[in-house]
Amino acid sequence: MSGSHFHAGTISSKQLWVATGLTFAFCLGEAAMGYFANSLALMADAGHNFADAIALALSAFALWMSTKPADSKRTFGYHRISIFAALVNAAGLVLMAGIIFWKALQRINVPEPVQSWPMIWVALLAIVVNSGFAWWLSGDAKEDLNIRSAYLHMVGDAAASFGVVIGGIIIALTDAYIADPIVSIIFAALVLWSSWSILTESIHILLEAAPIDVDLAKVEHAIRGVKGVLDTHDLHVWTVSSGLIAGSCHIVVAEQSVSNCQQIHQNVAHMLAHDFKISHTTIQVEAEDCGGHEHTAHRKHEHAH
């Protein structure tokens, strides 16, 4: 049973729960103003803010669960919950983008009057709120897919709110109510674009595919380059969760003492952790004698963050 491997960020689950409450309260007010102003763009933005609240709640729950220790049934702990949270967040954004796009197409055919100034002021406030949350999440978003999904929610909503402001100004100056659904369509496209990479990366991780930034051919070549390694095979590399890459392989060495085999094993494990950030490795050593028989010794190396 492995120990807990957790990328310790600066954001705690309690902080995310507070952010969730604030975001949810704001989205209720924005939805009410969107209904009052008859602005589809503003109500769509409120819907995205509601999705932001859900995203933050999922991220908070996943962050809390990922700190729970591993046990005999879940030997990697609960790290994968953060990947599931990112997948749900991204799928929710894709669904919401589709709904907004459909509603906007209906309004293009039959534009409806919109009160522009409530639309503008609420959207400006939304830019401030979402930009603040995005800045707060930006540090951990670089390393954690779960946090990155919440971060993209905030960035996308800030950008969408800016579009709502532009649409409101156009309506205020020209009474061109069609600007409201056009802004909504642009917003839906932006949401779809920002969420697609999270969706595909989450699926990629859950399928235990090799990390996108890890070249298996280079890893295999580097293992063969370690002094004492004659050959390697059965190489597997996968992502358990953000910041935790695991790998396993067999290495073939010449017939020699156990202590020498152990040193070669440690050198391979160190190289994988240092050069490729594969921090949790299981390496099987196969000693090849003159008669062509192989003796195997199975060892596990764990490099804690």
N, C-alpha and C positions, 0 to 999 in steps of 0.2 A: 504494500500500500504506500503510495507516494505521499509526500507532505504537501502542504498547501503552497501553491505557486500563485501569488497574486500581485499584479502590478499595482502598487500602492500609489494612487493619485492624490491630488490635493483636495478633491471634492468628496464629501461624505454623503451617505444616503439621507441623513437628517437634513442637510442643506438642500438636497434635491427635493425632499418632501415639502419644505418651505416654499421653494420656487414653484412647485406644482400648485400649491394653494393660491399663490399670488397670480399665477398664469390663468388658473381656472376662474378666479374672481374677475380678472380683466376681460376674459373672453365673454363672460355673461353680459358685462356692461357694453362691450363692443357689439354683441349680437342684438341687444336691445336698441342701440343707436342705429344699427344697420336696418333693422325693421322699421324704425321711426323715419329714417331717411329714404327708405325703399331702395337701398343700394345693395345690389347683388354682390358687388365687389367687396363691400364692407362686411356683409354677412359671410361671404366666402372666407374673408380674412379672419372673422371670428371663429369660423369652423376650423380654420387652420390653427388658431390659437387653442381651441379645444383639443385638437390633435397634439399640439405642443404639450398641453397639460397631461394627456395620456402618455405621451412619450417620456416626459419627465418622471411620471409615476412608475412606468415600467423600468426606466433606467435606475430609479431609486431602489426599487424592489430587487432588481438584478444585482445592483452594487452591494446591497445588504446580503443577499443570498451567496454571492461569490466569496464573501469573507468566512462563510461557514467551513469548518475543517472537513477534510476527506474522511471517509469511513470505509468499512469493509465492503459495502455495496457500491459506493461511488468513489472509486479510488482516485479520481481526478477532482473530487469535490464538486462544487456547483458552478464552475466557471462557465459552462456552456449556456447557463440561463441568460447571461448577458448577450450572447449571440442570438438566442431566441427572441429576446427583447428588441434587439436591433432589427431582426427580420419582421416582427410584428409591426414595429414603428414604420418601416419602409413600405410594407404591404398596405398599411393604413393610409399612408400618404398617396400611394398610387391609386387606391380606390377613391380617395377624396378628390384627387385631380380629375378623375373620370367624371365624377358627379358634377363638379364645378363646370367642366367643359360642356357637358350636356345641357345644363341650365343656361349657360351663357349663349349657346347656339339658339336656344328657344327665345332668348331676349333680343338677340340680333334681329330676328324676324319681326318681333313686335317690341320695340324699345319702350320702356316705361319711364315716366318722370322721376327724377332723383333729386333729393335735397343735397346740394353739393357741400355747403359749409360744415354741417355736422360730420359728413363723410371725411372732409379734409382734416378737421381737428382731431377726430378720434384716430384716424390713420397716423397722424403725426405723433400722437401719444404712443401708439403701437410700435412705431419705429424706435422710440426711446426705450420702451420696455424690452422689446425683443433684442435690440442691439446690446443692451446691458447684459441680458442673460447670455447672449452669444459670446460676448467678451469674457464673461465669467467661465464659460465652459471651454473656451478655446484652448487653454493649456493642456487639459487632459484629453481633448478630442484628437490630438495628434497620435496618441498611443492606444486609445481604447475605442473599439468599434461601437460599443454601446453608447458611450458618451458622445461619439461623433454623430450618431444618428439623431440624438437630441439636439446637438449643436446645429446640425443642418436644418432641423425644424425651425430653430430660432433665426438662423441666417435667411432661410427662405421666406419666413414670415416678415422679417424686416424689409426685405426686398419687395415683397408683395405689397406691404403697406405703403412703400414709396410709390409703387404703381398706382395704388388707390388715390394717393395725394395728387398725382399727375392727372388721373382721370377726373378727380373732383374739380381741379383747377380748369380743365378743358370744359367741363359742364358749366361751371360758374361763368366762364367767359363767353361761351358759344351756345349754350343750351343743347349741345350735341349729346343727347342721352345715350347714344350708342357707344360712347366712350366707356360706360360702365361695364357692359358685357365684354368689350374688347380687352379691357384691363384684366377681367376675370380669366379670359382665355390665355393671356400672356402669363398670368399668375399660375394657372393650371399646368402650363408647359414647364415653367420654372420648377414647380413642385415635383413634377415627374422626372425632370432631369436631375435634380438634387438627390432624389430618393433612389434612383435606379442603381447607382454604384453600391449603396448600402445593401440593397436587396440582393444583388448578384454576389457581393462579397460574403454576405451571411450564408447564402446557399452554398457557396464555394467552401466555406469553413465546415458547415454541417455535413457536407459530402466527404469531409476529410481529404480534400484535394491538397496538393502541395501548395504552400503559400505563394502568392503571386510574385513576390520579390525574391524567391529562392529558386535558383537554377540547379536542378538536380544533377545535371551533367557536371557542373562546376563542383558541387558537393562531392560527387563520386571521385572526380579527379583529385580533389584536395585530400580525401581520405587515402587514396593510393599514394599520395605524395608524402604521407607521414612516415618517418623512418621506421623500418621494421615491418610495415604492412606490405604484403605480397599482392593481395587482391582484396576486393570487396564485392558483396552481392546482397540481394534482398534489402535494398535501401528504401526506406519509407520515411517521409517527412510530412507532418500535418500540423495544423493549428488547433490547439485545444480551446484557447480563448485569446483575446487581445493580450499581447505581451508574453504568451506562453506557447512556444513552438516545441513540438516533440519530434523525436526521430528514433529510428531503429535501423540496425544494419548488422551484417556479418562481416568480420574481417579475417583474412587468412594470414597467418604469420608462420615463420620457420619454427621447427621444433627447438624449444629452448626452455629455460626455467620458468616457473610460474611467476616469479617476481619480475622477470623481463616482460612476460606477456602482460602483466598488470600495468607496467610502465607504459607499454605501447597503447594499451586500452585508455589509460589516463590522458596520454598525449592526443589521441583521436578525439576524446570527449572534450578536452580543452579547446582544441582547434575548432570543433563544431560550434561550441558556445561562443568563442571569441570572434570567429570569422563569419559565421552565419546566424548567430543568435538562436541556435537550436539548443535551448537550455535544459531540456529534459531528454536524455538519451539512454537507450537500452542497446548495448553493443555485445554481440556474441563473438567470442574469439575462437577461431578454429586453427589449431596448430597442425601443420603439415609435416609429416616425417618423411624419411627417405624412401619408405615403401609405398608412399602415396596415400597412406591412411590419414584420416583427419581426426584429431581429438578436440572436442569443443569444450569451452568454458564460458558460461553465461554470466555476464555481469551487468549491473545497472548503474548508471551514473546520473546523478541529479545535481544540477547546478542551480542553486537557489538564486532568485533575484535579490 
